[in-house]
């Protein structure tokens, strides 16, 4: 984020803390997609991600007075969203939907219209296996994959969001990627 955007965000936070609903609305507009996709990556359900991201903004609005105007809004919001998502995962563990229910377009464009049918089927199978493999990760491993690979945050930003050292982030990411590689390697071996 450049200095002007940081200053603009600080001003929106300051105004929101003074009760300016329009300023808070601007913060929501800036971060609503990012919050939704973070929640989606953690809970693997479109409906739950919508509900949880909206609830995070409601809670942030109620607690905006506690936010330091110099702190990044999304880092603070993410802590609220993360807690809501982990509570949802814990409470719904027996009834959790698999990661495979993610909307195909949200993960990536699967197939080019010019691909032949067999290539599309193969690509679909590969993406389904990848979603299954991600679903098998622990919530902490899935979270770090979402933050790094889908949200494209830096190690430092992830450490700030998670409230842990950069080394811990790197370790979790290494282990999560290793688990994904192993799962995908098994899939590739089974196909040959």
N, CA and C of each residue as an Amber inpcrd file, in Angstrom:
protein
   576
   0.8490000  -1.1690000   0.0000000   0.0000000   0.0000000   0.0000000
   0.8970000   1.2350000   0.0000000   0.6240000   2.2100000  -0.8680000
   1.4710000   3.3940000  -0.8750000   1.0730000   4.3410000   0.2480000
   1.8850000   5.3760000   0.4320000   1.6600000   6.2960000   1.5630000
   0.3230000   7.0120000   1.4850000  -0.1140000   7.3860000   0.2680000
  -1.4100000   8.0730000   0.1380000  -2.5540000   7.1590000   0.5440000
  -2.4920000   5.8870000   0.1090000  -3.5600000   4.9480000   0.4720000
  -3.5540000   4.6810000   1.9710000  -2.3630000   4.5870000   2.5610000
  -2.2790000   4.3960000   4.0140000  -2.8590000   5.5980000   4.7390000
  -2.5560000   6.7940000   4.2580000  -3.0900000   8.0120000   4.8730000
  -4.6090000   8.0550000   4.7060000  -5.0880000   7.6790000   3.5120000
  -6.5340000   7.6460000   3.2810000  -7.2060000   6.6580000   4.2230000
  -6.6120000   5.4770000   4.3740000  -7.1860000   4.4720000   5.2610000
  -7.1780000   4.9630000   6.7090000  -6.0890000   5.5770000   7.1230000
  -6.0160000   6.1170000   8.4900000  -7.1090000   7.1570000   8.7110000
  -7.3570000   7.9710000   7.7040000  -8.4100000   8.9820000   7.8110000
  -9.7890000   8.3210000   7.8900000 -10.0150000   7.2780000   7.0970000
 -11.2990000   6.5620000   7.1590000 -11.4890000   5.9170000   8.5330000
 -10.4270000   5.3800000   9.0870000 -10.5040000   4.7870000  10.4270000
 -10.8260000   5.8650000  11.4510000 -10.1200000   6.9870000  11.3580000
 -10.3530000   8.0920000  12.3030000 -11.8040000   8.5550000  12.2270000
 -12.3100000   8.7380000  11.0140000 -13.6970000   9.1900000  10.8390000
 -14.6850000   8.1300000  11.3370000 -14.3790000   6.8700000  11.0770000
 -15.2640000   5.7850000  11.5390000 -15.3280000   5.7540000  13.0490000
 -14.1960000   5.9730000  13.6890000 -14.1450000   5.9810000  15.1560000
 -15.0060000   7.1180000  15.7160000 -15.2060000   8.1600000  14.9200000
 -16.0280000   9.2980000  15.3550000 -17.5010000   9.1000000  14.9820000
 -17.8410000   7.9100000  14.4460000 -19.2370000   7.6040000  14.1570000
 -19.6610000   7.8410000  12.7190000 -18.7230000   8.1260000  11.8260000
 -19.0440000   8.3650000  10.4210000 -19.3060000   7.0330000   9.7170000
 -20.5940000   6.7410000   9.4790000 -20.9720000   5.4700000   8.8550000
 -20.5010000   5.3900000   7.4060000 -20.4690000   6.5070000   6.7190000
 -20.0090000   6.5090000   5.3260000 -18.5300000   6.1270000   5.2390000
 -17.7410000   6.6000000   6.1790000 -16.3170000   6.2620000   6.1880000
 -16.1400000   4.7600000   6.4170000 -16.9130000   4.2090000   7.3380000
 -16.8250000   2.7700000   7.5760000 -17.3070000   2.0060000   6.3380000
 -18.3350000   2.5200000   5.6920000 -18.8260000   1.9120000   4.4610000
 -17.7530000   1.8620000   3.3810000 -16.9190000   2.8750000   3.3280000
 -15.8200000   2.8800000   2.3640000 -14.7970000   1.7950000   2.7050000
 -14.5350000   1.6020000   3.9930000 -13.6290000   0.5250000   4.4050000
 -14.2140000  -0.8360000   4.0140000 -15.5140000  -0.9890000   4.1920000
 -16.1790000  -2.2420000   3.8050000 -16.0040000  -2.4660000   2.3060000
 -16.2490000  -1.4380000   1.5190000 -16.1120000  -1.5700000   0.0590000
 -14.6930000  -1.9520000  -0.3430000 -13.7220000  -1.4020000   0.3220000
 -12.3180000  -1.6920000   0.0040000 -11.9840000  -3.1520000   0.3020000
 -12.4950000  -3.6750000   1.4130000 -12.0430000  -4.9850000   1.8910000
 -13.0670000  -6.1170000   1.8260000 -14.2640000  -5.8660000   1.3020000
 -15.2820000  -6.9180000   1.3600000 -14.9160000  -8.1410000   0.5310000
 -14.3610000  -7.9710000  -0.6510000 -13.9860000  -9.1270000  -1.4650000
 -12.8460000  -9.9020000  -0.7980000 -11.8860000  -9.1830000  -0.3000000
 -10.7400000  -9.8270000   0.3480000 -11.1910000 -10.6270000   1.5670000
 -12.0980000 -10.0610000   2.3480000 -12.6150000 -10.7600000   3.5260000
 -13.4010000 -12.0020000   3.1130000 -14.2330000 -11.8670000   2.0890000
 -15.0170000 -13.0010000   1.6170000 -14.0990000 -14.1410000   1.1650000
 -13.1060000 -13.8280000   0.3360000 -12.2330000 -14.8810000  -0.1780000
 -11.3670000 -15.4910000   0.9190000 -10.9930000 -14.7050000   1.9170000
 -10.2630000 -15.2710000   3.0570000 -11.1550000 -16.2630000   3.7990000
 -12.3840000 -15.8600000   4.0600000 -13.3240000 -16.7530000   4.7500000
 -13.5960000 -17.9920000   3.9130000 -13.7810000 -17.8150000   2.6210000
 -14.0500000 -18.9400000   1.7320000 -12.9030000 -19.9520000   1.7640000
 -11.6970000 -19.4490000   1.7560000 -10.5480000 -20.3380000   1.8190000
 -10.4670000 -21.0990000   3.1290000 -10.9690000 -20.5140000   4.1970000
 -10.8980000 -21.1640000   5.5050000 -12.0630000 -22.1160000   5.7560000
 -13.2680000 -21.7340000   5.3480000 -14.4320000 -22.5470000   5.7020000
 -14.9930000 -23.3610000   4.5410000 -14.5550000 -23.0870000   3.3360000
 -14.9090000 -23.8830000   2.1540000 -16.3880000 -23.8880000   1.8200000
 -17.0950000 -22.8680000   2.1990000 -18.5210000 -22.7930000   1.9070000
 -18.8640000 -21.3670000   1.5010000 -19.4460000 -21.2240000   0.3190000
 -19.8250000 -19.9040000  -0.1860000 -20.7610000 -19.1850000   0.7860000
 -21.8270000 -19.8740000   1.1860000 -22.8100000 -19.2580000   2.0800000
 -22.1990000 -18.8750000   3.4290000 -21.4340000 -19.7900000   3.9950000
 -20.8060000 -19.5050000   5.2900000 -19.8020000 -18.3610000   5.1580000
 -19.0600000 -18.3370000   4.0670000 -18.0790000 -17.2620000   3.8570000
 -18.7630000 -15.9040000   3.7680000 -19.8940000 -15.8560000   3.0780000
 -20.6600000 -14.6010000   3.0110000 -21.1100000 -14.1780000   4.4070000
 -21.7140000 -15.1160000   5.1280000 -22.2140000 -14.8090000   6.4680000
 -21.0890000 -14.3910000   7.4090000 -19.9980000 -15.1310000   7.3950000
 -18.8950000 -14.8550000   8.3130000 -18.1970000 -13.5400000   7.9880000
 -18.0170000 -13.2510000   6.7140000 -17.3690000 -11.9810000   6.3620000
 -18.2720000 -10.8050000   6.7280000 -19.5800000 -10.9500000   6.5220000
 -20.5060000  -9.8860000   6.9290000 -20.5090000  -9.7090000   8.4360000
 -20.5190000 -10.8200000   9.1620000 -20.4850000 -10.7490000  10.6230000
 -19.1990000 -10.0930000  11.1110000 -18.0920000 -10.3600000  10.4350000
 -16.8210000  -9.7360000  10.8210000 -16.9060000  -8.2200000  10.6900000
 -17.5320000  -7.7420000   9.6160000 -17.6840000  -6.2940000   9.4490000
 -18.6250000  -5.7070000  10.4950000 -19.6760000  -6.4220000  10.8410000
 -20.6000000  -5.9490000  11.8790000 -19.8450000  -5.8140000  13.2020000
 -19.0820000  -6.8450000  13.5380000 -18.3260000  -6.7960000  14.7970000
 -17.2540000  -5.7090000  14.7610000 -16.6290000  -5.5350000  13.5990000
 -15.6180000  -4.4780000  13.4670000 -16.2550000  -3.1060000  13.6600000
 -17.4370000  -2.9160000  13.1040000 -18.1280000  -1.6350000  13.2470000
 -18.4300000  -1.3470000  14.7230000 -18.9000000  -2.3760000  15.4170000
 -19.2360000  -2.2040000  16.8370000 -17.9980000  -1.9090000  17.6910000
 -16.8470000  -2.4320000  17.2640000 -15.6320000  -2.2920000  18.0670000
 -14.6270000  -1.3170000  17.4680000 -15.0290000  -0.5140000  16.4930000
 -14.0920000   0.3620000  15.7850000 -13.3750000   1.3230000  16.7250000
 -14.0000000   1.6500000  17.8230000 -13.3600000   2.5440000  18.7920000
 -12.1130000   1.9520000  19.4140000 -11.9700000   0.6370000  19.3740000
 -10.8020000  -0.0350000  19.9460000  -9.6290000  -0.1010000  18.9720000
  -9.8720000   0.2300000  17.7050000  -8.8220000   0.1360000  16.6950000
  -7.9360000   1.3650000  16.7130000  -6.6440000   1.1300000  16.7940000
  -5.6650000   2.2080000  16.6900000  -5.7030000   2.7400000  15.2620000
  -5.9260000   4.0410000  15.0550000  -6.0320000   4.5860000  13.6990000
  -4.7720000   4.3730000  12.8520000  -3.6610000   4.1070000  13.4730000
  -2.4210000   3.8820000  12.7280000  -2.2500000   2.4190000  12.3180000
  -3.0670000   1.5480000  12.8560000  -2.9840000   0.1240000  12.5050000
  -3.7220000  -0.1150000  11.1910000  -3.2840000  -1.0830000  10.4210000
  -3.9580000  -1.4060000   9.1680000  -5.3060000  -2.0510000   9.4770000
  -6.3310000  -1.5530000   8.8210000  -7.6870000  -2.0300000   9.0690000
  -7.8300000  -3.5150000   8.7750000  -7.2930000  -3.9620000   7.6310000
  -7.5140000  -5.3530000   7.2580000  -6.8550000  -6.3240000   8.2310000
  -5.7060000  -5.9610000   8.7500000  -5.0340000  -6.8260000   9.7240000
  -5.9220000  -7.0170000  10.9460000  -6.5250000  -5.9450000  11.3980000
  -7.4190000  -5.9930000  12.5530000  -8.6940000  -6.7600000  12.2080000
  -9.2870000  -6.4650000  11.0490000 -10.4970000  -7.1480000  10.6110000
 -10.2300000  -8.6460000  10.4570000  -9.0760000  -8.9940000   9.9180000
  -8.7780000 -10.4030000   9.6900000  -8.7690000 -11.1820000  10.9990000
  -8.2920000 -10.5810000  12.0680000  -8.2970000 -11.2660000  13.3630000
  -9.7310000 -11.6110000  13.7820000 -10.6400000 -10.6850000  13.5590000
 -12.0550000 -10.9230000  13.8700000 -12.5960000 -12.0320000  12.9740000
 -12.3280000 -11.9190000  11.6850000 -12.8050000 -12.9040000  10.7150000
 -12.2170000 -14.2820000  10.9920000 -10.9670000 -14.3350000  11.2970000
 -10.2830000 -15.6000000  11.5840000 -10.9420000 -16.3020000  12.7710000
 -11.1940000 -15.5580000  13.8240000 -11.8380000 -16.1470000  15.0050000
 -13.2280000 -16.6750000  14.6590000 -13.9790000 -15.9130000  13.8880000
 -15.3060000 -16.3670000  13.4730000 -15.2110000 -17.6460000  12.6370000
 -14.2620000 -17.6840000  11.7160000 -14.0990000 -18.8610000  10.8490000
 -13.6870000 -20.0860000  11.6510000 -12.7320000 -19.9310000  12.5540000
 -12.2890000 -21.0760000  13.3450000 -13.3980000 -21.5590000  14.2780000
 -14.1980000 -20.6370000  14.7990000 -15.3500000 -21.0490000  15.6060000
 -16.3560000 -21.8110000  14.7450000 -16.5740000 -21.3350000  13.5350000
 -17.4830000 -22.0290000  12.6160000 -16.9630000 -23.4360000  12.3300000
 -15.6750000 -23.5510000  12.0380000 -15.0800000 -24.8680000  11.7520000
 -15.2340000 -25.7890000  12.9560000 -14.9500000 -25.2700000  14.1300000
 -15.0650000 -26.0770000  15.3420000 -16.5050000 -26.5150000  15.5800000
 -17.4360000 -25.5780000  15.4440000 -18.8390000 -25.8750000  15.7280000
 -19.4950000 -26.7570000  14.6690000 -18.9910000 -26.7200000  13.4740000
 -19.5930000 -27.4650000  12.3700000 -18.7420000 -28.6490000  11.9140000
 -17.7980000 -29.0610000  12.7260000 -16.8470000 -30.1000000  12.3070000
 -17.5450000 -31.3450000  11.7730000 -18.5900000 -31.7720000  12.4080000
 -19.2880000 -32.9760000  11.9460000 -20.0690000 -32.7480000  10.6700000
 -20.4350000 -31.4980000  10.4200000 -21.2750000 -31.2020000   9.2600000
 -20.5740000 -30.2970000   8.2500000 -19.2590000 -30.1860000   8.3610000
 -18.5210000 -29.2810000   7.4740000 -18.6170000 -29.7440000   6.0250000
 -18.7260000 -28.8030000   5.1390000 -18.7460000 -29.0970000   3.7110000
 -17.3020000 -29.1970000   3.2240000 -17.0550000 -30.0500000   2.2630000
 -15.6940000 -30.1980000   1.7690000 -15.2340000 -28.9880000   0.9630000
 -13.9390000 -28.7930000   0.9350000 -13.3260000 -27.7130000   0.1790000
 -13.7220000 -27.8140000  -1.2920000 -14.0790000 -29.0040000  -1.7300000
 -14.4200000 -29.2340000  -3.1300000 -15.6770000 -28.4870000  -3.5590000
 -16.4240000 -27.9200000  -2.6280000 -17.6090000 -27.1610000  -2.9950000
 -17.2950000 -25.7270000  -3.3880000 -16.0350000 -25.3620000  -3.3520000
 -15.6640000 -24.0210000  -3.7820000 -16.0920000 -23.8040000  -5.2190000
 -16.5800000 -22.6480000  -5.5150000 -16.9650000 -22.3050000  -6.8700000
 -15.7350000 -22.3700000  -7.7640000 -15.8610000 -23.0730000  -8.8530000
 -14.7340000 -23.2720000  -9.7680000 -14.1210000 -21.9440000 -10.2020000
 -14.9320000 -20.9710000 -10.5060000 -14.4100000 -19.7050000 -10.9840000
 -13.6390000 -18.9730000  -9.9090000 -13.9380000 -19.2300000  -8.6410000
 -13.2400000 -18.5520000  -7.5610000 -11.8250000 -19.0960000  -7.4110000
 -11.6490000 -20.3630000  -7.6320000 -10.3150000 -20.9680000  -7.5080000
  -9.4370000 -20.5870000  -8.6970000  -9.9090000 -20.8090000  -9.8900000
  -9.2130000 -20.4640000 -11.1210000 -10.1320000 -20.7760000 -12.2760000
  -9.7900000 -20.2590000 -13.4260000 -10.5060000 -20.6570000 -14.6300000
 -10.0210000 -22.0590000 -14.9570000 -10.9330000 -23.0050000 -15.0380000
 -10.5330000 -24.3970000 -15.2080000 -10.1000000 -24.6890000 -16.6340000
 -10.9320000 -24.4120000 -17.5680000 -10.5810000 -24.8530000 -18.9100000
 -10.8780000 -23.7690000 -19.9270000 -10.0250000 -23.6490000 -20.8830000
 -10.2190000 -22.7290000 -21.9850000 -11.2710000 -23.3340000 -22.9130000
 -12.1030000 -22.5190000 -23.4950000 -13.1750000 -23.0260000 -24.3540000
 -12.6460000 -23.8560000 -25.5230000 -11.4130000 -23.5970000 -25.9060000
 -10.8630000 -24.3280000 -27.0400000 -10.2870000 -25.6920000 -26.6720000
 -10.2020000 -26.0130000 -25.3710000  -9.6800000 -27.3190000 -24.9710000
 -10.6270000 -28.4200000 -25.4030000 -10.0560000 -29.5440000 -25.7590000
 -10.9210000 -30.6670000 -26.1050000 -11.4880000 -31.2980000 -24.8370000
 -12.5060000 -32.1100000 -24.9980000 -13.2400000 -32.6760000 -23.8580000
 -12.3420000 -33.4950000 -22.9350000 -11.4510000 -34.2880000 -23.4710000
 -10.6070000 -35.1170000 -22.6050000  -9.6510000 -34.2610000 -21.7750000
  -9.1600000 -33.1880000 -22.3390000  -8.2820000 -32.2840000 -21.5760000
  -9.0580000 -31.6170000 -20.4510000 -10.3030000 -31.2320000 -20.7320000
 -11.1310000 -30.6030000 -19.6920000 -11.4080000 -31.5760000 -18.5570000
 -11.7020000 -32.8140000 -18.8940000 -11.9700000 -33.8210000 -17.8610000
 -10.7240000 -34.0170000 -17.0030000  -9.5650000 -34.1080000 -17.6450000
  -8.3100000 -34.2850000 -16.9130000  -8.0340000 -33.0810000 -16.0090000
  -8.2580000 -31.8840000 -16.5250000  -8.0620000 -30.6620000 -15.7390000
  -9.0390000 -30.6170000 -14.5690000 -10.2940000 -30.9790000 -14.8130000
 -11.2970000 -31.0230000 -13.7460000 -10.8790000 -31.9850000 -12.6400000
 -10.4110000 -33.1680000 -13.0280000  -9.9640000 -34.1580000 -12.0480000
  -8.8090000 -33.6290000 -11.2160000  -7.8710000 -32.9620000 -11.8740000
  -6.7120000 -32.4100000 -11.1650000  -7.1400000 -31.3460000 -10.1630000
  -8.0400000 -30.4510000 -10.5700000  -8.5150000 -29.4060000  -9.6600000
  -9.3280000 -29.9970000  -8.5060000 -10.1220000 -31.0090000  -8.7850000
 -10.8830000 -31.6520000  -7.7140000  -9.9390000 -32.2910000  -6.7030000
  -8.8950000 -32.9260000  -7.1900000  -7.9260000 -33.5430000  -6.2840000
  -7.1980000 -32.4820000  -5.4620000  -6.8590000 -31.3720000  -6.0910000
  -6.1960000 -30.2910000  -5.3610000  -7.1060000 -29.7560000  -4.2600000
  -8.3820000 -29.5660000  -4.5650000  -9.3150000 -29.0930000  -3.5340000
  -9.4650000 -30.1230000  -2.4150000  -9.5030000 -31.4110000  -2.7750000
  -9.5590000 -32.4590000  -1.7380000  -8.3200000 -32.3950000  -0.8520000
  -7.1670000 -32.2390000  -1.4820000  -5.9060000 -32.1790000  -0.7320000
  -5.8810000 -30.9630000   0.1970000  -6.3660000 -29.8380000  -0.2780000
  -6.4170000 -28.6360000   0.5680000  -7.3910000 -28.8570000   1.7140000
  -8.4910000 -29.5240000   1.4460000  -9.4860000 -29.7990000   2.4850000
  -8.9300000 -30.6960000   3.5840000  -7.9550000 -31.5370000   3.2510000
  -7.3590000 -32.4380000   4.2410000  -6.3550000 -31.7300000   5.1580000
  -5.9280000 -30.5400000   4.7930000  -4.9850000 -29.7950000   5.6230000
  -5.6580000 -29.3840000   6.9320000  -4.8420000 -29.1810000   7.9460000
  -5.3800000 -28.6510000   9.2030000  -5.8380000 -27.2080000   8.9540000
  -6.7230000 -26.6850000   9.7970000  -7.1610000 -25.2930000   9.6030000
  -6.0060000 -24.2930000   9.5740000  -4.9810000 -24.5060000  10.3920000
  -3.8460000 -23.5790000  10.4020000  -3.0430000 -23.6710000   9.1120000
  -2.8730000 -24.8870000   8.5880000  -2.1500000 -25.0450000   7.3250000
  -2.9610000 -24.4530000   6.1760000  -4.2570000 -24.7070000   6.1670000
  -5.1250000 -24.1670000   5.1250000  -5.1030000 -22.6450000   5.1650000
  -5.1280000 -22.1070000   6.3730000  -5.1350000 -20.6590000   6.5280000
  -3.8840000 -20.0260000   5.9200000  -2.7270000 -20.5970000   6.1920000
  -1.4890000 -20.0000000   5.6870000  -1.4050000 -20.1430000   4.1670000
  -1.9440000 -21.2240000   3.6150000  -1.9990000 -21.3780000   2.1540000
  -2.9010000 -20.2970000   1.5520000  -4.0510000 -20.0770000   2.1670000
  -4.9820000 -19.0530000   1.6810000  -4.3330000 -17.6770000   1.7260000
  -3.6980000 -17.3460000   2.8380000  -3.1020000 -16.0210000   2.9770000
  -1.9450000 -15.7950000   2.0100000  -1.1070000 -16.8110000   1.8240000
   0.0680000 -16.6510000   0.9700000  -0.2640000 -16.8260000  -0.5070000
  -0.9300000 -17.9020000  -0.8430000  -1.1070000 -18.2430000  -2.2500000
  -2.3730000 -17.6750000  -2.8840000  -3.4060000 -17.4470000  -2.1040000
  -4.6330000 -16.8750000  -2.6670000  -4.7330000 -15.3730000  -2.4050000
  -4.4020000 -14.9540000  -1.1870000  -4.4390000 -13.5270000  -0.8620000
  -3.1440000 -12.8090000  -1.2450000  -2.0990000 -13.5820000  -1.4980000
  -0.7960000 -13.0730000  -1.9160000  -0.1910000 -12.0820000  -0.9250000
  -0.3500000 -12.3850000   0.3790000   0.2760000 -11.5660000   1.4070000
   1.7430000 -11.9580000   1.5430000   2.5540000 -11.0250000   1.9940000
   3.9650000 -11.3200000   2.2430000   4.0800000 -12.0960000   3.5530000
   5.2390000 -12.7050000   3.7800000   5.4610000 -13.4190000   5.0380000
   5.2640000 -12.4770000   6.2270000   5.7720000 -11.2610000   6.0980000
   5.6500000 -10.2810000   7.1830000   4.1760000  -9.9440000   7.4520000
   3.3980000  -9.7560000   6.3870000   1.9740000  -9.4450000   6.5560000
   1.2290000 -10.6170000   7.1900000   1.5670000 -11.8290000   6.7810000
   0.9210000 -13.0090000   7.3640000   1.2690000 -13.1060000   8.8450000
   2.5290000 -12.8680000   9.1730000   2.9520000 -12.9130000  10.5750000
   2.1840000 -11.8820000  11.3940000   1.9870000 -10.7070000  10.8350000
   1.2430000  -9.6520000  11.5300000  -0.2160000 -10.0660000  11.7260000
  -0.8130000 -10.6100000  10.6660000  -2.2110000 -11.0330000  10.7210000
  -2.4070000 -12.1560000  11.7370000  -1.4840000 -13.1190000  11.7380000
  -1.6160000 -14.2790000  12.6260000  -1.0550000 -14.0270000  14.0210000
  -0.3060000 -12.9590000  14.1780000   0.2820000 -12.6590000  15.4820000
   1.3510000 -13.6690000  15.8750000   2.1720000 -14.0630000  14.9190000
   3.2330000 -15.0240000  15.1950000   4.4930000 -14.5910000  14.4420000
   5.6440000 -15.1740000  14.7840000   6.8810000 -14.8070000  14.0920000
   6.8660000 -15.2490000  12.6230000   7.6610000 -14.5560000  11.8160000
   7.7830000 -14.8880000  10.3950000   8.2540000 -16.3290000  10.2320000
   9.1390000 -16.7770000  11.1000000   9.6370000 -18.1560000  11.0290000
   8.5210000 -19.1800000  11.1850000   7.5690000 -18.8910000  12.0400000
   6.4240000 -19.7870000  12.2260000   5.5880000 -19.8310000  10.9570000
   5.3930000 -18.6800000  10.3340000   4.6520000 -18.6140000   9.0790000
   5.3550000 -19.4700000   8.0260000   6.6660000 -19.3000000   7.9240000
   7.4300000 -20.0440000   6.9320000   7.3530000 -21.5520000   7.1930000
   7.4220000 -21.9270000   8.4500000   7.3480000 -23.3370000   8.8160000
   5.9790000 -23.9190000   8.4760000   4.9070000 -23.2150000   8.8360000
   3.5530000 -23.6830000   8.5280000   3.3430000 -23.7980000   7.0230000
   3.8460000 -22.8020000   6.2950000   3.6780000 -22.8230000   4.8510000
   4.4670000 -23.9820000   4.2380000   5.6670000 -24.1880000   4.7080000
   6.4800000 -25.3070000   4.2210000   5.7590000 -26.6370000   4.4600000
   5.2680000 -26.8330000   5.6750000   4.5740000 -28.0840000   6.0080000
   3.2860000 -28.2540000   5.2080000   2.5400000 -27.1710000   5.0320000
   1.2940000 -27.2490000   4.2620000   1.5790000 -27.5930000   2.8060000
   2.5720000 -26.9380000   2.2350000   2.9130000 -27.2240000   0.8370000
   3.4660000 -28.6380000   0.6800000   4.2170000 -29.0910000   1.6670000
   4.7510000 -30.4570000   1.6270000   3.5970000 -31.4690000   1.6580000
   2.6130000 -31.2240000   2.5300000   1.4540000 -32.1070000   2.6160000
   0.6770000 -32.1020000   1.2950000   0.5220000 -30.9320000   0.6940000
  -0.1620000 -30.8450000  -0.5940000   0.6080000 -31.6040000  -1.6740000
   1.9280000 -31.4040000  -1.6970000   2.7630000 -32.1060000  -2.6750000
   2.6270000 -33.6140000  -2.5340000   2.6980000 -34.0950000  -1.2880000
   2.5890000 -35.5400000  -1.0520000   1.2330000 -36.0770000  -1.5010000
   0.1880000 -35.3410000  -1.1840000  -1.1480000 -35.7670000  -1.5770000
  -1.2820000 -35.7760000  -3.0960000  -0.7560000 -34.7670000  -3.7360000
  -0.8410000 -34.6940000  -5.1920000   0.0690000 -35.7400000  -5.8450000
   1.2010000 -36.0280000  -5.2250000   2.1010000 -37.0530000  -5.7500000
   1.4170000 -38.4060000  -5.7260000   0.7070000 -38.6960000  -4.6330000
  -0.0510000 -39.9580000  -4.5320000  -1.1090000 -40.0050000  -5.6430000
  -1.7780000 -38.9130000  -5.8680000  -2.7910000 -38.8710000  -6.9200000
  -2.1580000 -39.1330000  -8.2860000  -1.0340000 -38.4800000  -8.5650000
  -0.3670000 -38.6480000  -9.8540000   0.1310000 -40.0850000 -10.0160000
   0.6450000 -40.6630000  -8.9350000   1.1090000 -42.0730000  -8.9920000
  -0.0550000 -43.0230000  -9.2440000  -1.2080000 -42.7390000  -8.6410000
  -2.3840000 -43.5830000  -8.8320000  -2.8840000 -43.5200000 -10.2710000
  -2.6620000 -42.3940000 -10.9280000  -3.1400000 -42.2190000 -12.3040000
  -2.2520000 -42.9330000 -13.3040000  -0.9970000 -43.1660000 -12.9400000
  -0.0490000 -43.8130000 -13.8810000  -0.0490000 -45.3100000 -13.7730000
